């Protein structure tokens, strides 16, 4: 009980057991609020789960989810590759204005760029991938370029004292030295793909997808189905987030040790 009371103490580290209790209580409160919400138009949890069963068994939600999942994975792979190449290239002054210009693209809306991407890659799946890659890359480049810029000069000097060439310094200090932060930036920006999915699959419905299904249900005001699809997307997104975090702990275990020391 004493440990549980400390969750309200500022700047205090709570135990794992205390946090499990806090999460459980908050989850129960959220369900209670959902049940007793005064808005009659909102579907209740039983209605949402019945709609989920109908969507999954009769309307192919599982197949649509698979389509969207692989679309997201492909877009994420291209985002990581292109963004990291550009960010690592900023060690050369020539590429810094280009990275800065790409980062400013986060203020642009995708609707106004759809015609441009259609001319460049055509329609269908290439269009959806290109829109998702652009939407994620502008934020990825912003975060990762800041991580590289924040590398202390002492690390570069230390590598040079070991008689490394400048390209070896880039590999050891910039690429390997920021690997854990690159994975964390990937983790933070991967969710953007799921957030953009509905809009992108609404622009091009050639292959369907869970985003197109969500738009169709929302168009007909089937709120129970809308909530069910949102819960599925949230569940997949959280699983993806956990998987990336687990991958980071396996590949870069030293990152956890650094956090503990801080």
C-alpha positions as CSV (number, residue, x, y, z in Angstrom):
1,X,0.0,0.0,0.0
2,X,2.9,2.4,0.8
3,X,4.4,1.7,-2.7
4,X,1.0,2.4,-4.3
5,X,0.6,5.7,-2.6
6,X,3.9,6.9,-4.0
7,X,2.5,6.9,-7.6
8,X,1.2,10.4,-6.7
9,X,4.6,11.7,-5.5
10,X,6.4,14.0,-8.0
11,X,9.6,12.7,-9.5
12,X,9.3,9.3,-7.8
13,X,10.0,6.0,-9.6
14,X,7.1,3.6,-9.0
15,X,7.5,-0.2,-8.8
16,X,6.4,-2.5,-11.5
17,X,3.7,-3.9,-9.3
18,X,2.3,-0.5,-8.5
19,X,2.2,0.5,-12.2
20,X,0.4,-2.7,-13.0
21,X,-2.3,-1.8,-10.5
22,X,-2.5,1.7,-11.8
23,X,-2.9,0.5,-15.4
24,X,-5.6,-2.0,-14.4
25,X,-7.6,0.6,-12.5
26,X,-7.4,3.1,-15.3
27,X,-8.5,0.5,-17.8
28,X,-11.5,-0.4,-15.7
29,X,-12.4,3.2,-15.3
30,X,-12.2,3.7,-19.0
31,X,-14.6,0.8,-19.7
32,X,-17.0,2.1,-17.0
33,X,-17.0,5.6,-18.5
34,X,-17.6,4.0,-21.9
35,X,-20.6,2.1,-20.6
36,X,-22.2,5.0,-18.8
37,X,-21.4,7.7,-21.4
38,X,-24.4,9.9,-21.9
39,X,-24.1,10.0,-25.7
40,X,-26.7,7.4,-26.8
41,X,-25.3,7.4,-30.4
42,X,-22.1,5.9,-29.3
43,X,-22.0,2.1,-29.5
44,X,-21.5,0.1,-26.3
45,X,-18.6,-2.4,-25.9
46,X,-20.9,-5.5,-26.6
47,X,-22.1,-3.8,-29.8
48,X,-18.6,-3.1,-30.9
49,X,-17.4,-6.7,-30.3
50,X,-20.4,-8.1,-32.1
51,X,-19.6,-5.8,-35.0
52,X,-16.0,-7.0,-34.9
53,X,-17.1,-10.6,-35.2
54,X,-19.4,-9.8,-38.2
55,X,-16.6,-7.8,-39.9
56,X,-14.1,-10.6,-39.4
57,X,-16.3,-13.5,-40.4
58,X,-18.5,-12.1,-43.1
59,X,-16.8,-9.0,-44.5
60,X,-13.1,-10.1,-44.7
61,X,-11.6,-7.8,-42.1
62,X,-8.7,-10.2,-41.6
63,X,-7.8,-10.2,-45.3
64,X,-8.1,-6.4,-45.5
65,X,-5.9,-6.1,-42.4
66,X,-3.2,-8.3,-44.0
67,X,-3.3,-6.1,-47.1
68,X,-2.9,-2.9,-45.1
69,X,-0.2,-4.5,-42.9
70,X,2.1,-5.4,-45.8
71,X,1.5,-2.0,-47.4
72,X,2.6,-0.4,-44.1
73,X,5.6,-2.6,-43.8
74,X,6.8,-1.9,-47.4
75,X,6.3,1.8,-46.9
76,X,8.2,1.7,-43.6
77,X,11.1,-0.2,-45.1
78,X,11.5,2.4,-47.8
79,X,11.1,5.2,-45.3
80,X,13.9,3.8,-43.1
81,X,16.3,3.2,-46.1
82,X,15.8,6.6,-47.8
83,X,15.7,8.6,-44.5
84,X,18.8,7.1,-43.0
85,X,20.8,7.5,-46.2
86,X,19.9,11.1,-46.4
87,X,20.5,11.7,-42.7
88,X,23.9,10.0,-42.7
89,X,24.8,12.0,-45.8
90,X,24.4,15.2,-43.7
91,X,28.0,14.6,-42.5
92,X,28.8,16.2,-45.8
93,X,27.8,19.9,-46.0
94,X,26.4,19.5,-49.5
95,X,23.5,17.4,-48.3
96,X,22.5,19.4,-45.3
97,X,20.2,21.9,-47.2
98,X,18.5,18.9,-48.8
99,X,17.8,17.2,-45.5
100,X,16.5,20.5,-44.1
101,X,14.2,20.9,-47.1
102,X,12.8,17.4,-46.7
103,X,12.2,18.1,-43.0
104,X,10.2,21.1,-43.8
105,X,7.9,18.9,-45.9
106,X,6.1,17.9,-42.6
107,X,4.0,21.0,-43.0
108,X,2.6,19.9,-46.3
109,X,-0.7,18.1,-46.7
110,X,-0.8,14.9,-48.8
111,X,-4.0,15.8,-50.6
112,X,-2.3,18.6,-52.6
113,X,0.6,16.3,-53.5
114,X,-1.5,13.4,-54.7
115,X,-1.5,14.6,-58.3
116,X,2.3,15.0,-58.3
117,X,2.9,11.5,-57.0
118,X,0.4,10.1,-59.5
119,X,2.4,11.6,-62.3
120,X,5.6,10.2,-60.9
121,X,4.6,6.7,-59.9
122,X,1.1,6.1,-61.4
123,X,-1.8,4.9,-59.3
124,X,-2.7,1.9,-57.3
125,X,-0.2,0.4,-54.8
126,X,2.8,2.5,-55.9
127,X,0.8,5.7,-55.2
128,X,-0.2,4.5,-51.7
129,X,3.4,3.5,-50.9
130,X,4.8,6.8,-52.1
131,X,2.3,8.8,-50.1
132,X,3.0,6.8,-46.9
133,X,6.8,7.1,-47.5
134,X,6.6,10.8,-47.9
135,X,4.4,11.2,-44.9
136,X,6.7,9.2,-42.6
137,X,10.0,10.3,-44.1
138,X,9.6,14.0,-43.4
139,X,9.2,13.3,-39.7
140,X,11.9,10.6,-39.6
141,X,14.4,12.9,-41.2
142,X,13.6,15.7,-38.8
143,X,14.1,13.5,-35.7
144,X,17.1,11.6,-37.0
145,X,19.0,14.6,-38.3
146,X,18.6,16.2,-34.9
147,X,20.0,13.1,-33.3
148,X,23.1,13.2,-35.5
149,X,23.6,16.9,-35.0
150,X,23.5,16.4,-31.2
151,X,26.5,14.0,-31.3
152,X,29.2,15.5,-29.1
153,X,32.3,16.7,-30.9
154,X,34.3,14.8,-28.3
155,X,33.2,11.5,-29.8
156,X,34.5,12.5,-33.3
157,X,37.8,13.7,-31.7
158,X,38.1,10.4,-29.8
159,X,37.6,8.4,-32.9
160,X,40.3,10.4,-34.7
161,X,42.8,9.8,-31.9
162,X,42.4,6.1,-32.8
163,X,43.8,6.9,-36.2
164,X,40.5,6.3,-38.0
165,X,39.8,7.8,-41.4
166,X,36.9,10.3,-41.7
167,X,34.7,7.6,-43.3
168,X,35.6,5.2,-40.5
169,X,34.6,7.9,-38.0
170,X,31.3,8.3,-39.8
171,X,30.7,4.5,-39.6
172,X,31.7,4.2,-35.9
173,X,30.3,7.4,-34.5
174,X,27.4,8.3,-36.7
175,X,26.1,5.0,-38.0
176,X,26.9,2.6,-35.2
177,X,26.9,5.2,-32.5
178,X,23.3,6.3,-33.2
179,X,21.9,2.8,-34.0
180,X,19.8,2.7,-30.9
181,X,18.4,6.2,-31.5
182,X,17.6,5.3,-35.1
183,X,15.5,2.4,-34.0
184,X,13.8,4.6,-31.4
185,X,13.0,7.2,-34.1
186,X,11.7,4.4,-36.3
187,X,9.5,3.3,-33.4
188,X,8.1,6.8,-32.8
189,X,7.4,7.4,-36.5
190,X,6.1,3.9,-37.4
191,X,2.7,4.8,-35.9
192,X,2.3,7.6,-38.5
193,X,1.8,5.0,-41.2
194,X,-1.2,3.6,-39.4
195,X,-2.6,7.1,-38.7
196,X,-2.3,8.0,-42.4
197,X,-3.6,4.7,-43.7
198,X,-7.2,5.6,-43.9
199,X,-6.6,8.7,-46.0
200,X,-4.1,6.9,-48.3
201,X,-6.3,3.9,-48.9
202,X,-9.2,6.2,-49.4
203,X,-7.3,8.0,-52.2
204,X,-6.5,4.8,-54.0
205,X,-8.9,1.9,-53.2
206,X,-7.5,-0.5,-55.9
207,X,-6.4,-3.1,-53.4
208,X,-8.9,-2.3,-50.6
209,X,-7.4,-2.4,-47.1
210,X,-8.6,-1.8,-43.6
211,X,-8.5,2.0,-44.2
212,X,-10.9,1.7,-47.2
213,X,-13.2,-0.5,-45.1
214,X,-13.2,2.0,-42.3
215,X,-14.1,4.8,-44.7
216,X,-17.0,2.7,-46.1
217,X,-18.4,2.0,-42.6
218,X,-18.0,5.6,-41.6
219,X,-19.8,6.8,-44.7
220,X,-22.9,4.7,-43.8
221,X,-22.6,5.8,-40.1
222,X,-22.0,2.3,-38.8
223,X,-20.4,3.4,-35.6
224,X,-20.0,0.0,-34.0
225,X,-18.1,-1.2,-37.1
226,X,-16.0,2.0,-37.1
227,X,-15.1,1.5,-33.4
228,X,-14.3,-2.2,-34.1
229,X,-12.0,-1.4,-37.0
230,X,-10.3,1.3,-34.9
231,X,-9.7,-1.2,-32.1
232,X,-8.1,-3.6,-34.5
233,X,-5.8,-1.0,-36.0
234,X,-4.9,0.1,-32.4
235,X,-4.1,-3.5,-31.4
236,X,-1.9,-4.1,-34.5
237,X,-0.1,-0.7,-34.0
238,X,0.6,-1.5,-30.3
239,X,1.9,-4.9,-31.3
240,X,4.2,-3.4,-33.9
241,X,5.4,-0.8,-31.4
242,X,6.2,-3.5,-28.9
243,X,8.0,-5.6,-31.5
244,X,10.2,-2.7,-32.5
245,X,11.0,-2.0,-28.9
246,X,11.9,-5.7,-28.4
247,X,14.1,-5.6,-31.5
248,X,15.9,-2.6,-30.0
249,X,16.6,-4.3,-26.7
250,X,18.0,-7.3,-28.6
251,X,20.2,-5.3,-31.1
252,X,21.2,-2.5,-28.8
253,X,21.1,-3.8,-25.2
254,X,23.5,-1.0,-24.1
255,X,20.7,1.6,-24.7
256,X,18.8,0.2,-21.7
257,X,22.0,0.4,-19.5
258,X,22.5,4.0,-20.5
259,X,18.9,4.9,-19.5
260,X,19.4,3.2,-16.1
261,X,22.6,5.2,-15.4
262,X,20.8,8.4,-16.2
